C-alpha cells in the first residue's frame, strides 16, 4: 500500500523542511510482499527520483 500526505505530522514535517503542499510518501509492507514486488518498487523509485 502507498499513501501520500502529512499523516497528521504537519509540525514535525515542517520542522524537517518538508513542503506541506507536497507531503511525504508512506509505503506499507507485510510478510507476503515478494522480493519481485520490492524490486519493482525500488526500480520505480529510482526512475522517479
mmCIF entry with sequence, helices, sheets and N, C-alpha, C, O atoms, coordinates in Angstrom:
data_MODEL
# 
_entry.id   MODEL 
# 
_entity.id                         1 
_entity.type                       polymer 
_entity.pdbx_number_of_molecules   1 
# 
_entity_poly.entity_id                      1 
_entity_poly.type                           'polypeptide(L)' 
_entity_poly.nstd_linkage                   no 
_entity_poly.nstd_monomer                   no 
_entity_poly.pdbx_seq_one_letter_code       
;(UNK)(UNK)(UNK)(UNK)(UNK)(UNK)(UNK)(UNK)(UNK)(UNK)(UNK)(UNK)(UNK)(UNK)(UNK)(UNK)
(UNK)(UNK)(UNK)(UNK)(UNK)(UNK)(UNK)(UNK)(UNK)(UNK)(UNK)(UNK)(UNK)(UNK)(UNK)(UNK)
(UNK)(UNK)(UNK)(UNK)(UNK)(UNK)(UNK)(UNK)(UNK)(UNK)(UNK)(UNK)(UNK)(UNK)(UNK)(UNK)
(UNK)
;
_entity_poly.pdbx_seq_one_letter_code_can   XXXXXXXXXXXXXXXXXXXXXXXXXXXXXXXXXXXXXXXXXXXXXXXXX 
_entity_poly.pdbx_strand_id                 A 
# 
loop_
_entity_poly_seq.entity_id 
_entity_poly_seq.num 
_entity_poly_seq.mon_id 
_entity_poly_seq.hetero 
1 1  UNK n 
1 2  UNK n 
1 3  UNK n 
1 4  UNK n 
1 5  UNK n 
1 6  UNK n 
1 7  UNK n 
1 8  UNK n 
1 9  UNK n 
1 10 UNK n 
1 11 UNK n 
1 12 UNK n 
1 13 UNK n 
1 14 UNK n 
1 15 UNK n 
1 16 UNK n 
1 17 UNK n 
1 18 UNK n 
1 19 UNK n 
1 20 UNK n 
1 21 UNK n 
1 22 UNK n 
1 23 UNK n 
1 24 UNK n 
1 25 UNK n 
1 26 UNK n 
1 27 UNK n 
1 28 UNK n 
1 29 UNK n 
1 30 UNK n 
1 31 UNK n 
1 32 UNK n 
1 33 UNK n 
1 34 UNK n 
1 35 UNK n 
1 36 UNK n 
1 37 UNK n 
1 38 UNK n 
1 39 UNK n 
1 40 UNK n 
1 41 UNK n 
1 42 UNK n 
1 43 UNK n 
1 44 UNK n 
1 45 UNK n 
1 46 UNK n 
1 47 UNK n 
1 48 UNK n 
1 49 UNK n 
# 
_struct_asym.id          A 
_struct_asym.entity_id   1 
# 
loop_
_struct_conf.conf_type_id 
_struct_conf.id 
_struct_conf.pdbx_PDB_helix_id 
_struct_conf.beg_label_comp_id 
_struct_conf.beg_label_asym_id 
_struct_conf.beg_label_seq_id 
_struct_conf.pdbx_beg_PDB_ins_code 
_struct_conf.end_label_comp_id 
_struct_conf.end_label_asym_id 
_struct_conf.end_label_seq_id 
_struct_conf.pdbx_end_PDB_ins_code 
_struct_conf.beg_auth_comp_id 
_struct_conf.beg_auth_asym_id 
_struct_conf.beg_auth_seq_id 
_struct_conf.end_auth_comp_id 
_struct_conf.end_auth_asym_id 
_struct_conf.end_auth_seq_id 
_struct_conf.pdbx_PDB_helix_class 
_struct_conf.details 
_struct_conf.pdbx_PDB_helix_length 
HELX_P HELX_P1 AA1 UNK A 10 ? UNK A 15 ? UNK A 10 UNK A 15 1 ? 6  
HELX_P HELX_P2 AA2 UNK A 35 ? UNK A 48 ? UNK A 35 UNK A 48 1 ? 14 
# 
_struct_conf_type.id          HELX_P 
_struct_conf_type.criteria    ? 
_struct_conf_type.reference   ? 
# 
_struct_sheet.id               AA1 
_struct_sheet.type             ? 
_struct_sheet.number_strands   2 
_struct_sheet.details          ? 
# 
_struct_sheet_order.sheet_id     AA1 
_struct_sheet_order.range_id_1   1 
_struct_sheet_order.range_id_2   2 
_struct_sheet_order.offset       ? 
_struct_sheet_order.sense        anti-parallel 
# 
loop_
_struct_sheet_range.sheet_id 
_struct_sheet_range.id 
_struct_sheet_range.beg_label_comp_id 
_struct_sheet_range.beg_label_asym_id 
_struct_sheet_range.beg_label_seq_id 
_struct_sheet_range.pdbx_beg_PDB_ins_code 
_struct_sheet_range.end_label_comp_id 
_struct_sheet_range.end_label_asym_id 
_struct_sheet_range.end_label_seq_id 
_struct_sheet_range.pdbx_end_PDB_ins_code 
_struct_sheet_range.beg_auth_comp_id 
_struct_sheet_range.beg_auth_asym_id 
_struct_sheet_range.beg_auth_seq_id 
_struct_sheet_range.end_auth_comp_id 
_struct_sheet_range.end_auth_asym_id 
_struct_sheet_range.end_auth_seq_id 
AA1 1 UNK A 2  ? UNK A 5  ? UNK A 2  UNK A 5  
AA1 2 UNK A 24 ? UNK A 27 ? UNK A 24 UNK A 27 
# 
loop_
_atom_site.group_PDB 
_atom_site.id 
_atom_site.type_symbol 
_atom_site.label_atom_id 
_atom_site.label_alt_id 
_atom_site.label_comp_id 
_atom_site.label_asym_id 
_atom_site.label_entity_id 
_atom_site.label_seq_id 
_atom_site.pdbx_PDB_ins_code 
_atom_site.Cartn_x 
_atom_site.Cartn_y 
_atom_site.Cartn_z 
_atom_site.occupancy 
_atom_site.B_iso_or_equiv 
_atom_site.pdbx_formal_charge 
_atom_site.auth_seq_id 
_atom_site.auth_comp_id 
_atom_site.auth_asym_id 
_atom_site.auth_atom_id 
_atom_site.pdbx_PDB_model_num 
ATOM 1   N N  . UNK A 1 1  ? 0.833  -1.170  0.000   1.00 0.00 ? 1  UNK A N  1 
ATOM 2   C CA . UNK A 1 1  ? 0.000  0.000   0.000   1.00 0.00 ? 1  UNK A CA 1 
ATOM 3   C C  . UNK A 1 1  ? 0.882  1.240   0.000   1.00 0.00 ? 1  UNK A C  1 
ATOM 4   O O  . UNK A 1 1  ? 1.946  1.255   0.619   1.00 0.00 ? 1  UNK A O  1 
ATOM 5   N N  . UNK A 1 2  ? 0.446  2.254   -0.681  1.00 0.00 ? 2  UNK A N  1 
ATOM 6   C CA . UNK A 1 2  ? 1.163  3.525   -0.710  1.00 0.00 ? 2  UNK A CA 1 
ATOM 7   C C  . UNK A 1 2  ? 0.171  4.652   -0.462  1.00 0.00 ? 2  UNK A C  1 
ATOM 8   O O  . UNK A 1 2  ? -0.959 4.627   -0.950  1.00 0.00 ? 2  UNK A O  1 
ATOM 9   N N  . UNK A 1 3  ? 0.612  5.625   0.296   1.00 0.00 ? 3  UNK A N  1 
ATOM 10  C CA . UNK A 1 3  ? -0.230 6.781   0.577   1.00 0.00 ? 3  UNK A CA 1 
ATOM 11  C C  . UNK A 1 3  ? 0.613  8.039   0.587   1.00 0.00 ? 3  UNK A C  1 
ATOM 12  O O  . UNK A 1 3  ? 1.832  7.986   0.750   1.00 0.00 ? 3  UNK A O  1 
ATOM 13  N N  . UNK A 1 4  ? -0.044 9.161   0.413   1.00 0.00 ? 4  UNK A N  1 
ATOM 14  C CA . UNK A 1 4  ? 0.652  10.435  0.435   1.00 0.00 ? 4  UNK A CA 1 
ATOM 15  C C  . UNK A 1 4  ? -0.087 11.435  1.297   1.00 0.00 ? 4  UNK A C  1 
ATOM 16  O O  . UNK A 1 4  ? -1.299 11.332  1.490   1.00 0.00 ? 4  UNK A O  1 
ATOM 17  N N  . UNK A 1 5  ? 0.646  12.397  1.812   1.00 0.00 ? 5  UNK A N  1 
ATOM 18  C CA . UNK A 1 5  ? 0.052  13.437  2.643   1.00 0.00 ? 5  UNK A CA 1 
ATOM 19  C C  . UNK A 1 5  ? 0.955  13.774  3.810   1.00 0.00 ? 5  UNK A C  1 
ATOM 20  O O  . UNK A 1 5  ? 2.162  13.537  3.763   1.00 0.00 ? 5  UNK A O  1 
ATOM 21  N N  . UNK A 1 6  ? 0.361  14.334  4.869   1.00 0.00 ? 6  UNK A N  1 
ATOM 22  C CA . UNK A 1 6  ? 1.181  14.658  6.042   1.00 0.00 ? 6  UNK A CA 1 
ATOM 23  C C  . UNK A 1 6  ? 0.984  13.664  7.183   1.00 0.00 ? 6  UNK A C  1 
ATOM 24  O O  . UNK A 1 6  ? 1.735  13.684  8.158   1.00 0.00 ? 6  UNK A O  1 
ATOM 25  N N  . UNK A 1 7  ? -0.020 12.794  7.069   1.00 0.00 ? 7  UNK A N  1 
ATOM 26  C CA . UNK A 1 7  ? -0.272 11.738  8.054   1.00 0.00 ? 7  UNK A CA 1 
ATOM 27  C C  . UNK A 1 7  ? -0.326 12.285  9.481   1.00 0.00 ? 7  UNK A C  1 
ATOM 28  O O  . UNK A 1 7  ? 0.185  11.680  10.423  1.00 0.00 ? 7  UNK A O  1 
ATOM 29  N N  . UNK A 1 8  ? -0.964 13.448  9.603   1.00 0.00 ? 8  UNK A N  1 
ATOM 30  C CA . UNK A 1 8  ? -1.157 14.118  10.897  1.00 0.00 ? 8  UNK A CA 1 
ATOM 31  C C  . UNK A 1 8  ? 0.162  14.502  11.557  1.00 0.00 ? 8  UNK A C  1 
ATOM 32  O O  . UNK A 1 8  ? 0.230  14.666  12.775  1.00 0.00 ? 8  UNK A O  1 
ATOM 33  N N  . UNK A 1 9  ? 1.199  14.643  10.754  1.00 0.00 ? 9  UNK A N  1 
ATOM 34  C CA . UNK A 1 9  ? 2.501  15.027  11.293  1.00 0.00 ? 9  UNK A CA 1 
ATOM 35  C C  . UNK A 1 9  ? 2.984  16.345  10.727  1.00 0.00 ? 9  UNK A C  1 
ATOM 36  O O  . UNK A 1 9  ? 4.165  16.501  10.418  1.00 0.00 ? 9  UNK A O  1 
ATOM 37  N N  . UNK A 1 10 ? 2.077  17.289  10.590  1.00 0.00 ? 10 UNK A N  1 
ATOM 38  C CA . UNK A 1 10 ? 2.425  18.571  9.971   1.00 0.00 ? 10 UNK A CA 1 
ATOM 39  C C  . UNK A 1 10 ? 3.542  19.316  10.668  1.00 0.00 ? 10 UNK A C  1 
ATOM 40  O O  . UNK A 1 10 ? 4.438  19.843  10.009  1.00 0.00 ? 10 UNK A O  1 
ATOM 41  N N  . UNK A 1 11 ? 3.505  19.370  11.984  1.00 0.00 ? 11 UNK A N  1 
ATOM 42  C CA . UNK A 1 11 ? 4.545  20.111  12.716  1.00 0.00 ? 11 UNK A CA 1 
ATOM 43  C C  . UNK A 1 11 ? 5.912  19.456  12.578  1.00 0.00 ? 11 UNK A C  1 
ATOM 44  O O  . UNK A 1 11 ? 6.879  20.157  12.278  1.00 0.00 ? 11 UNK A O  1 
ATOM 45  N N  . UNK A 1 12 ? 6.044  18.144  12.783  1.00 0.00 ? 12 UNK A N  1 
ATOM 46  C CA . UNK A 1 12 ? 7.376  17.541  12.582  1.00 0.00 ? 12 UNK A CA 1 
ATOM 47  C C  . UNK A 1 12 ? 7.874  17.675  11.142  1.00 0.00 ? 12 UNK A C  1 
ATOM 48  O O  . UNK A 1 12 ? 9.063  17.900  10.912  1.00 0.00 ? 12 UNK A O  1 
ATOM 49  N N  . UNK A 1 13 ? 6.969  17.536  10.179  1.00 0.00 ? 13 UNK A N  1 
ATOM 50  C CA . UNK A 1 13 ? 7.389  17.677  8.786   1.00 0.00 ? 13 UNK A CA 1 
ATOM 51  C C  . UNK A 1 13 ? 7.851  19.099  8.501   1.00 0.00 ? 13 UNK A C  1 
ATOM 52  O O  . UNK A 1 13 ? 8.838  19.304  7.794   1.00 0.00 ? 13 UNK A O  1 
ATOM 53  N N  . UNK A 1 14 ? 7.141  20.079  9.048   1.00 0.00 ? 14 UNK A N  1 
ATOM 54  C CA . UNK A 1 14 ? 7.557  21.473  8.868   1.00 0.00 ? 14 UNK A CA 1 
ATOM 55  C C  . UNK A 1 14 ? 8.935  21.703  9.486   1.00 0.00 ? 14 UNK A C  1 
ATOM 56  O O  . UNK A 1 14 ? 9.762  22.419  8.922   1.00 0.00 ? 14 UNK A O  1 
ATOM 57  N N  . UNK A 1 15 ? 9.177  21.096  10.643  1.00 0.00 ? 15 UNK A N  1 
ATOM 58  C CA . UNK A 1 15 ? 10.480 21.237  11.299  1.00 0.00 ? 15 UNK A CA 1 
ATOM 59  C C  . UNK A 1 15 ? 11.591 20.616  10.456  1.00 0.00 ? 15 UNK A C  1 
ATOM 60  O O  . UNK A 1 15 ? 12.745 21.040  10.533  1.00 0.00 ? 15 UNK A O  1 
ATOM 61  N N  . UNK A 1 16 ? 11.242 19.610  9.650   1.00 0.00 ? 16 UNK A N  1 
ATOM 62  C CA . UNK A 1 16 ? 12.224 18.974  8.769   1.00 0.00 ? 16 UNK A CA 1 
ATOM 63  C C  . UNK A 1 16 ? 12.349 19.700  7.430   1.00 0.00 ? 16 UNK A C  1 
ATOM 64  O O  . UNK A 1 16 ? 13.168 19.325  6.590   1.00 0.00 ? 16 UNK A O  1 
ATOM 65  N N  . UNK A 1 17 ? 11.537 20.737  7.235   1.00 0.00 ? 17 UNK A N  1 
ATOM 66  C CA . UNK A 1 17 ? 11.604 21.497  5.995   1.00 0.00 ? 17 UNK A CA 1 
ATOM 67  C C  . UNK A 1 17 ? 10.826 20.885  4.848   1.00 0.00 ? 17 UNK A C  1 
ATOM 68  O O  . UNK A 1 17 ? 11.061 21.225  3.688   1.00 0.00 ? 17 UNK A O  1 
ATOM 69  N N  . UNK A 1 18 ? 9.897  19.979  5.157   1.00 0.00 ? 18 UNK A N  1 
ATOM 70  C CA . UNK A 1 18 ? 9.085  19.363  4.110   1.00 0.00 ? 18 UNK A CA 1 
ATOM 71  C C  . UNK A 1 18 ? 7.983  20.327  3.699   1.00 0.00 ? 18 UNK A C  1 
ATOM 72  O O  . UNK A 1 18 ? 7.269  20.860  4.548   1.00 0.00 ? 18 UNK A O  1 
ATOM 73  N N  . UNK A 1 19 ? 7.847  20.549  2.414   1.00 0.00 ? 19 UNK A N  1 
ATOM 74  C CA . UNK A 1 19 ? 6.815  21.422  1.879   1.00 0.00 ? 19 UNK A CA 1 
ATOM 75  C C  . UNK A 1 19 ? 5.450  20.795  2.164   1.00 0.00 ? 19 UNK A C  1 
ATOM 76  O O  . UNK A 1 19 ? 5.190  19.680  1.711   1.00 0.00 ? 19 UNK A O  1 
ATOM 77  N N  . UNK A 1 20 ? 4.567  21.480  2.905   1.00 0.00 ? 20 UNK A N  1 
ATOM 78  C CA . UNK A 1 20 ? 3.272  20.900  3.234   1.00 0.00 ? 20 UNK A CA 1 
ATOM 79  C C  . UNK A 1 20 ? 2.384  20.658  2.010   1.00 0.00 ? 20 UNK A C  1 
ATOM 80  O O  . UNK A 1 20 ? 1.473  19.832  2.066   1.00 0.00 ? 20 UNK A O  1 
ATOM 81  N N  . UNK A 1 21 ? 2.638  21.364  0.915   1.00 0.00 ? 21 UNK A N  1 
ATOM 82  C CA . UNK A 1 21 ? 1.879  21.129  -0.321  1.00 0.00 ? 21 UNK A CA 1 
ATOM 83  C C  . UNK A 1 21 ? 2.227  19.773  -0.938  1.00 0.00 ? 21 UNK A C  1 
ATOM 84  O O  . UNK A 1 21 ? 1.403  19.166  -1.622  1.00 0.00 ? 21 UNK A O  1 
ATOM 85  N N  . UNK A 1 22 ? 3.434  19.313  -0.695  1.00 0.00 ? 22 UNK A N  1 
ATOM 86  C CA . UNK A 1 22 ? 3.884  18.050  -1.291  1.00 0.00 ? 22 UNK A CA 1 
ATOM 87  C C  . UNK A 1 22 ? 3.700  16.878  -0.356  1.00 0.00 ? 22 UNK A C  1 
ATOM 88  O O  . UNK A 1 22 ? 3.338  15.789  -0.801  1.00 0.00 ? 22 UNK A O  1 
ATOM 89  N N  . UNK A 1 23 ? 3.940  17.071  0.935   1.00 0.00 ? 23 UNK A N  1 
ATOM 90  C CA . UNK A 1 23 ? 3.799  15.985  1.895   1.00 0.00 ? 23 UNK A CA 1 
ATOM 91  C C  . UNK A 1 23 ? 4.877  14.929  1.727   1.00 0.00 ? 23 UNK A C  1 
ATOM 92  O O  . UNK A 1 23 ? 5.962  15.203  1.214   1.00 0.00 ? 23 UNK A O  1 
ATOM 93  N N  . UNK A 1 24 ? 4.564  13.728  2.163   1.00 0.00 ? 24 UNK A N  1 
ATOM 94  C CA . UNK A 1 24 ? 5.507  12.621  2.112   1.00 0.00 ? 24 UNK A CA 1 
ATOM 95  C C  . UNK A 1 24 ? 4.817  11.383  1.564   1.00 0.00 ? 24 UNK A C  1 
ATOM 96  O O  . UNK A 1 24 ? 3.592  11.334  1.458   1.00 0.00 ? 24 UNK A O  1 
ATOM 97  N N  . UNK A 1 25 ? 5.608  10.399  1.222   1.00 0.00 ? 25 UNK A N  1 
ATOM 98  C CA . UNK A 1 25 ? 5.118  9.107   0.737   1.00 0.00 ? 25 UNK A CA 1 
ATOM 99  C C  . UNK A 1 25 ? 5.312  8.080   1.833   1.00 0.00 ? 25 UNK A C  1 
ATOM 100 O O  . UNK A 1 25 ? 6.394  7.974   2.411   1.00 0.00 ? 25 UNK A O  1 
ATOM 101 N N  . UNK A 1 26 ? 4.260  7.320   2.121   1.00 0.00 ? 26 UNK A N  1 
ATOM 102 C CA . UNK A 1 26 ? 4.361  6.244   3.115   1.00 0.00 ? 26 UNK A CA 1 
ATOM 103 C C  . UNK A 1 26 ? 4.051  4.936   2.416   1.00 0.00 ? 26 UNK A C  1 
ATOM 104 O O  . UNK A 1 26 ? 3.023  4.797   1.753   1.00 0.00 ? 26 UNK A O  1 
ATOM 105 N N  . UNK A 1 27 ? 4.954  3.976   2.574   1.00 0.00 ? 27 UNK A N  1 
ATOM 106 C CA . UNK A 1 27 ? 4.787  2.659   1.969   1.00 0.00 ? 27 UNK A CA 1 
ATOM 107 C C  . UNK A 1 27 ? 4.624  1.620   3.072   1.00 0.00 ? 27 UNK A C  1 
ATOM 108 O O  . UNK A 1 27 ? 5.324  1.658   4.085   1.00 0.00 ? 27 UNK A O  1 
ATOM 109 N N  . UNK A 1 28 ? 3.702  0.700   2.866   1.00 0.00 ? 28 UNK A N  1 
ATOM 110 C CA . UNK A 1 28 ? 3.455  -0.352  3.853   1.00 0.00 ? 28 UNK A CA 1 
ATOM 111 C C  . UNK A 1 28 ? 3.785  -1.710  3.247   1.00 0.00 ? 28 UNK A C  1 
ATOM 112 O O  . UNK A 1 28 ? 3.470  -1.986  2.090   1.00 0.00 ? 28 UNK A O  1 
ATOM 113 N N  . UNK A 1 29 ? 4.410  -2.534  4.036   1.00 0.00 ? 29 UNK A N  1 
ATOM 114 C CA . UNK A 1 29 ? 4.782  -3.873  3.597   1.00 0.00 ? 29 UNK A CA 1 
ATOM 115 C C  . UNK A 1 29 ? 4.333  -4.885  4.638   1.00 0.00 ? 29 UNK A C  1 
ATOM 116 O O  . UNK A 1 29 ? 4.193  -4.558  5.816   1.00 0.00 ? 29 UNK A O  1 
ATOM 117 N N  . UNK A 1 30 ? 4.112  -6.097  4.201   1.00 0.00 ? 30 UNK A N  1 
ATOM 118 C CA . UNK A 1 30 ? 3.774  -7.180  5.120   1.00 0.00 ? 30 UNK A CA 1 
ATOM 119 C C  . UNK A 1 30 ? 4.573  -8.409  4.732   1.00 0.00 ? 30 UNK A C  1 
ATOM 120 O O  . UNK A 1 30 ? 5.313  -8.403  3.748   1.00 0.00 ? 30 UNK A O  1 
ATOM 121 N N  . UNK A 1 31 ? 4.417  -9.450  5.507   1.00 0.00 ? 31 UNK A N  1 
ATOM 122 C CA . UNK A 1 31 ? 5.224  -10.658 5.318   1.00 0.00 ? 31 UNK A CA 1 
ATOM 123 C C  . UNK A 1 31 ? 5.038  -11.320 3.958   1.00 0.00 ? 31 UNK A C  1 
ATOM 124 O O  . UNK A 1 31 ? 5.908  -12.083 3.537   1.00 0.00 ? 31 UNK A O  1 
ATOM 125 N N  . UNK A 1 32 ? 3.934  -11.056 3.255   1.00 0.00 ? 32 UNK A N  1 
ATOM 126 C CA . UNK A 1 32 ? 3.737  -11.696 1.957   1.00 0.00 ? 32 UNK A CA 1 
ATOM 127 C C  . UNK A 1 32 ? 4.159  -10.822 0.782   1.00 0.00 ? 32 UNK A C  1 
ATOM 128 O O  . UNK A 1 32 ? 3.915  -11.194 -0.366  1.00 0.00 ? 32 UNK A O  1 
ATOM 129 N N  . UNK A 1 33 ? 4.786  -9.671  1.030   1.00 0.00 ? 33 UNK A N  1 
ATOM 130 C CA . UNK A 1 33 ? 5.343  -8.860  -0.048  1.00 0.00 ? 33 UNK A CA 1 
ATOM 131 C C  . UNK A 1 33 ? 6.543  -9.616  -0.617  1.00 0.00 ? 33 UNK A C  1 
ATOM 132 O O  . UNK A 1 33 ? 7.456  -9.988  0.119   1.00 0.00 ? 33 UNK A O  1 
ATOM 133 N N  . UNK A 1 34 ? 6.535  -9.836  -1.919  1.00 0.00 ? 34 UNK A N  1 
ATOM 134 C CA . UNK A 1 34 ? 7.590  -10.653 -2.528  1.00 0.00 ? 34 UNK A CA 1 
ATOM 135 C C  . UNK A 1 34 ? 8.819  -9.813  -2.873  1.00 0.00 ? 34 UNK A C  1 
ATOM 136 O O  . UNK A 1 34 ? 8.762  -8.585  -2.942  1.00 0.00 ? 34 UNK A O  1 
ATOM 137 N N  . UNK A 1 35 ? 9.905  -10.501 -3.082  1.00 0.00 ? 35 UNK A N  1 
ATOM 138 C CA . UNK A 1 35 ? 11.145 -9.848  -3.499  1.00 0.00 ? 35 UNK A CA 1 
ATOM 139 C C  . UNK A 1 35 ? 10.955 -9.144  -4.841  1.00 0.00 ? 35 UNK A C  1 
ATOM 140 O O  . UNK A 1 35 ? 11.472 -8.047  -5.052  1.00 0.00 ? 35 UNK A O  1 
ATOM 141 N N  . UNK A 1 36 ? 10.209 -9.780  -5.745  1.00 0.00 ? 36 UNK A N  1 
ATOM 142 C CA . UNK A 1 36 ? 9.960  -9.179  -7.061  1.00 0.00 ? 36 UNK A CA 1 
ATOM 143 C C  . UNK A 1 36 ? 9.175  -7.875  -6.926  1.00 0.00 ? 36 UNK A C  1 
ATOM 144 O O  . UNK A 1 36 ? 9.443  -6.913  -7.645  1.00 0.00 ? 36 UNK A O  1 
ATOM 145 N N  . UNK A 1 37 ? 8.211  -7.838  -6.012  1.00 0.00 ? 37 UNK A N  1 
ATOM 146 C CA . UNK A 1 37 ? 7.448  -6.612  -5.784  1.00 0.00 ? 37 UNK A CA 1 
ATOM 147 C C  . UNK A 1 37 ? 8.334  -5.512  -5.222  1.00 0.00 ? 37 UNK A C  1 
ATOM 148 O O  . UNK A 1 37 ? 8.210  -4.349  -5.607  1.00 0.00 ? 37 UNK A O  1 
ATOM 149 N N  . UNK A 1 38 ? 9.223  -5.876  -4.317  1.00 0.00 ? 38 UNK A N  1 
ATOM 150 C CA . UNK A 1 38 ? 10.151 -4.896  -3.750  1.00 0.00 ? 38 UNK A CA 1 
ATOM 151 C C  . UNK A 1 38 ? 11.089 -4.361  -4.828  1.00 0.00 ? 38 UNK A C  1 
ATOM 152 O O  . UNK A 1 38 ? 11.342 -3.158  -4.893  1.00 0.00 ? 38 UNK A O  1 
ATOM 153 N N  . UNK A 1 39 ? 11.604 -5.248  -5.671  1.00 0.00 ? 39 UNK A N  1 
ATOM 154 C CA . UNK A 1 39 ? 12.487 -4.823  -6.758  1.00 0.00 ? 39 UNK A CA 1 
ATOM 155 C C  . UNK A 1 39 ? 11.763 -3.876  -7.711  1.00 0.00 ? 39 UNK A C  1 
ATOM 156 O O  . UNK A 1 39 ? 12.335 -2.885  -8.165  1.00 0.00 ? 39 UNK A O  1 
ATOM 157 N N  . UNK A 1 40 ? 10.491 -4.187  -8.014  1.00 0.00 ? 40 UNK A N  1 
ATOM 158 C CA . UNK A 1 40 ? 9.693  -3.331  -8.894  1.00 0.00 ? 40 UNK A CA 1 
ATOM 159 C C  . UNK A 1 40 ? 9.514  -1.945  -8.278  1.00 0.00 ? 40 UNK A C  1 
ATOM 160 O O  . UNK A 1 40 ? 9.636  -0.932  -8.966  1.00 0.00 ? 40 UNK A O  1 
ATOM 161 N N  . UNK A 1 41 ? 9.226  -1.909  -6.985  1.00 0.00 ? 41 UNK A N  1 
ATOM 162 C CA . UNK A 1 41 ? 9.060  -0.633  -6.288  1.00 0.00 ? 41 UNK A CA 1 
ATOM 163 C C  . UNK A 1 41 ? 10.356 0.166   -6.304  1.00 0.00 ? 41 UNK A C  1 
ATOM 164 O O  . UNK A 1 41 ? 10.348 1.352   -6.634  1.00 0.00 ? 41 UNK A O  1 
ATOM 165 N N  . UNK A 1 42 ? 11.459 -0.467  -5.952  1.00 0.00 ? 42 UNK A N  1 
ATOM 166 C CA . UNK A 1 42 ? 12.736 0.239   -5.898  1.00 0.00 ? 42 UNK A CA 1 
ATOM 167 C C  . UNK A 1 42 ? 13.155 0.753   -7.270  1.00 0.00 ? 42 UNK A C  1 
ATOM 168 O O  . UNK A 1 42 ? 13.706 1.848   -7.380  1.00 0.00 ? 42 UNK A O  1 
ATOM 169 N N  . UNK A 1 43 ? 12.902 -0.015  -8.298  1.00 0.00 ? 43 UNK A N  1 
ATOM 170 C CA . UNK A 1 43 ? 13.214 0.444   -9.661  1.00 0.00 ? 43 UNK A CA 1 
ATOM 171 C C  . UNK A 1 43 ? 12.357 1.636   -10.038 1.00 0.00 ? 43 UNK A C  1 
ATOM 172 O O  . UNK A 1 43 ? 12.851 2.579   -10.655 1.00 0.00 ? 43 UNK A O  1 
ATOM 173 N N  . UNK A 1 44 ? 11.080 1.612   -9.677  1.00 0.00 ? 44 UNK A N  1 
ATOM 174 C CA . UNK A 1 44 ? 10.197 2.737   -9.978  1.00 0.00 ? 44 UNK A CA 1 
ATOM 175 C C  . UNK A 1 44 ? 10.645 3.989   -9.221  1.00 0.00 ? 44 UNK A C  1 
ATOM 176 O O  . UNK A 1 44 ? 10.637 5.084   -9.782  1.00 0.00 ? 44 UNK A O  1 
ATOM 177 N N  . UNK A 1 45 ? 11.036 3.836   -7.952  1.00 0.00 ? 45 UNK A N  1 
ATOM 178 C CA . UNK A 1 45 ? 11.528 4.981   -7.195  1.00 0.00 ? 45 UNK A CA 1 
ATOM 179 C C  . UNK A 1 45 ? 12.818 5.532   -7.788  1.00 0.00 ? 45 UNK A C  1 
ATOM 180 O O  . UNK A 1 45 ? 13.014 6.746   -7.837  1.00 0.00 ? 45 UNK A O  1 
ATOM 181 N N  . UNK A 1 46 ? 13.687 4.650   -8.233  1.00 0.00 ? 46 UNK A N  1 
ATOM 182 C CA . UNK A 1 46 ? 14.925 5.104   -8.907  1.00 0.00 ? 46 UNK A CA 1 
ATOM 183 C C  . UNK A 1 46 ? 14.589 5.925   -10.144 1.00 0.00 ? 46 UNK A C  1 
ATOM 184 O O  . UNK A 1 46 ? 15.220 6.951   -10.398 1.00 0.00 ? 46 UNK A O  1 
ATOM 185 N N  . UNK A 1 47 ? 13.602 5.481   -10.912 1.00 0.00 ? 47 UNK A N  1 
ATOM 186 C CA . UNK A 1 47 ? 13.199 6.203   -12.128 1.00 0.00 ? 47 UNK A CA 1 
ATOM 187 C C  . UNK A 1 47 ? 12.646 7.585   -11.792 1.00 0.00 ? 47 UNK A C  1 
ATOM 188 O O  . UNK A 1 47 ? 12.942 8.562   -12.480 1.00 0.00 ? 47 UNK A O  1 
ATOM 189 N N  . UNK A 1 48 ? 11.842 7.662   -10.734 1.00 0.00 ? 48 UNK A N  1 
ATOM 190 C CA . UNK A 1 48 ? 11.189 8.919   -10.374 1.00 0.00 ? 48 UNK A CA 1 
ATOM 191 C C  . UNK A 1 48 ? 12.151 9.897   -9.700  1.00 0.00 ? 48 UNK A C  1 
ATOM 192 O O  . UNK A 1 48 ? 12.112 11.099  -9.963  1.00 0.00 ? 48 UNK A O  1 
ATOM 193 N N  . UNK A 1 49 ? 13.002 9.377   -8.838  1.00 0.00 ? 49 UNK A N  1 
ATOM 194 C CA . UNK A 1 49 ? 13.886 10.242  -8.088  1.00 0.00 ? 49 UNK A CA 1 
ATOM 195 C C  . UNK A 1 49 ? 15.154 10.538  -8.851  1.00 0.00 ? 49 UNK A C  1 
ATOM 196 O O  . UNK A 1 49 ? 16.017 11.262  -8.355  1.00 0.00 ? 49 UNK A O  1 
# 
